[in-house]
């Protein structure tokens, strides 16, 4: 082939390449697409997220309070959030706006502290991080690893950092990254709903009042219209609610109220039972001894029909919370020491379920155990969401409890039971308790016809009503509710709020957003054994530094050799 033919051939190849590039550009402009080459599809949004972002009719603005000088792990966390927000913008366009905010850009300390207090009051969790200065000292900085999402004048706080003390910080940050899409989509979905779903707290049976559930209600108001009220046997009054919450009843339910709850479930309803099967007189513990007795509220037969047996016992667990105990000798000044209290177990759930994935321990007080029974109903599934540790036991009522137990070392041989069930979720179809019983008196409307079998419904049963009760403290002349899960003695915030909200969102989710919590990103860590060996560290540094340069050099020499052989 002479030079003229070779020139024409190269020119043809150039023109053909340009035409293909132009065609590809035109096609990509007509049809939007993105390619994710990661094995776990880390950068691929779910179908529901894409639809939600594309359907925005007005801008959603996210103000993310994670900027400035941060430790390396938080820098990577911020980078993951930034990448996700860019991914959101690829589908939401100008309808999705965001900015990263550094609170410490405000030099006036008084103004900055006021801003920090306002963010905390709005529901963002604060995290303290330490920095080492150049002179060998250390300083503490408050950061809010979360965001405020606003839309049409309304805003919702979004806490992005998951903190489970039992996991290493690398795992906690990875769990946080896994749930980023869920946290943002849940907030945006709630803000853009045209009609707010309703949820109700049942009253009239000695349930927790609005102050004792204030923290939970305040969080629920970001997603639901929250009501409280009596049933009075009125079946029709319940049908417009997405879910019912029965929060620690202490008085028996009438047959008419039980009938209304049963028929609400038969219509495909969702009910969360937070019960206290055993009631200890905790106030008596201040004098050293108390007694715990059975607390029957009349719902036990209903739950047995659905496949749950309530046990009248207390669980004791070596994995437990701490309580202050006066360890000073009699007659001397009080000296309070934090000691484990086995009747305040720290509960956990399966690491693979969307409700409990990456969740911190749930703090409980005087919980009882549950048994699931085979009622022959193959149309309903049962999922354990909360259970004790492998070192636990039960004590049947009546139980005498003395604070002297705190001073004695527990006998591990007694704590031989494993993963006692405390919280369980039932999903599917259920048979009515009143299928073969006459309709009770007091039911409204009087001509209501009993539904013998349910549509797809869900029931959650938890045998510790205190799990949804926030602490109440008297401050500045008024009673104030603390955040749910906060323990004033250990100054820890446990996973109670997140757990309860996850259960409610899971049971009421009709969009598939909750399944985003099931996403798993593999955590690829360096080998800690190799890192501690200086020779190995040097070897891998040289490999990562020199090998790429060597490959480039060899590739250049090979191309040069091939070109000389071909065209000489």
Secondary structure, 3 states (H helix, E strand, C coil): CCHHHHHHHHHHHHHHHHHHHHHHHHHHHHCCCCCCCCCCCCCCCCHHHHHHHHCCCCCEEEEECCCCCCCHHHHHHHHHHHHHHHHHHHHHHHHEEEEECCHHHCCCHHHHHHHHHHHHHHCCCCEEEEEECCCCCEEEEEECCEEEEEECCEEEEEECCCCCCCCCHHHHHHHHHHCHHHHHHHHHHHHHCCCCCEEEEECCCCCCCCCCCHHHHHHHCCCCEEEEECCCCECHHHCCCCEEEEECCCCCCCHHHHHHHHHHHHCCCEEEEECCCEEECHHHHHHCEEEEEECCCCCHHHHHHHCEEECCEEEEECCEEEEEEECCCCCCCCCEEEEEEEEEEEEECCCCCCCCCCCCCEECCCCCCEEECCCCCCCEEEEEEEECCCCEEEEECCEEEEHHHHHCCCCHHHCCECCCEEEEEEEECCECCCCCCCCCCCCECCCCCCCCECCCEEEEEECCHHHHCCCEEEECCEEEECCCCEECCCCEECCHHHHHHHHHHHHHCCCCHHHHHHCCCCCCCCCHHHHCCHHHHHHHHHHHHHHHHHHHHHHHHHHHHHHHHHHC
